[in-house]
Amino acid sequence: MIDFTETRLSGDAVFEGRLLAVHRDRVRLPDGRESVREYMVHRNAAVAIPLLDEQIVLMVRQYRYAIGQHTLEFPAGKIDDGESPAQAASRELREETGYLSDDLQTLFQLRLPVAYATATASIFLARKLRFVGHIGEPGEFVEPIALTIAEALQKIGTGEICDMKDVVGLLALTGRTDFSRRGPAGR
């Protein structure tokens, strides 16, 4: 196997915000030439795929400013300091839908755009849901929506479901792409 590793020579954070930082590094390429790599450093995230039953998923509708549209997504968010991915998935599920899961199973990890970002999303299947009350998060406006898996797959085609974590999560549920040893729907 050929080693195409690039070596960092120098670098700077060119932007640091509340959500992410942008870095620009000078690197040595495998052929000895130099180049520049720009990438985002972002906190890792956790995603809950809530199943109300074997054919109905719970998603949240929200407005995404960066793309200027409403989307349907699974409950998700950044992992806070001192929090495990499973704790973050449970917290996000509660904040965004009002549900807790008595059966939270790890499905897989997904690297967010590897060409320009450092973050990983831990994807969990949330079963045996019980409604405990919506607590919300200040400044976050979401509407829980229950869909059959078939309806959700159709919404990929319309662009209402367009984020990679949600598309891959739905495909994993259908068994079209098996990322776990458990098979479709975590079985």
Secondary structure as UniProt FT lines:
FT   STRAND          7..16
FT   STRAND          20..28
FT   TURN            30..31
FT   STRAND          34..42
FT   STRAND          45..53
FT   TURN            54..55
FT   STRAND          56..64
FT   TURN            65..68
FT   STRAND          69..73
FT   STRAND          76..78
FT   TURN            81..82
FT   HELIX           85..97
FT   STRAND          99..111
FT   TURN            114..116
FT   STRAND          120..131
FT   TURN            138..139
FT   STRAND          143..148
FT   HELIX           149..158
FT   HELIX           164..174
FT   HELIX           184..186
//
